[in-house]
């Protein structure tokens, strides 16, 4: 996982995106549909129609970076909303990229008593 600079916000673009889009196409979506600044240093996450691919767009201060991931099995968990953005934490993004349901993570163990 990339260590994002402090203050970097992660935005998940609701709905589906044409995964044939590259730097310019995704930056245009950020600017026009999401009304955000693609050069502001934030991370924008997009998902394809089938749900097994995501792309992350990030301005690192020198240029745009485009990261892509395809799951071999399963799908990325995505909200039902069809437009707008959802803010994610770094931990939620990490879970999302591993195919884990980031919306409802469950603890496997809970302490019962102190002593």
Secondary structure, 3 states (H helix, E strand, C coil): CCCCCCCCCEEEECCCCCCCCCHHHHHHHHHHHCCCCCCCCCEEEEECCCCCEEEEEEECCCCEEEEEEECCCCCCCCCCCCCCEEEECHHHHHHHHCCCCCCCCCCCCCCCCCC
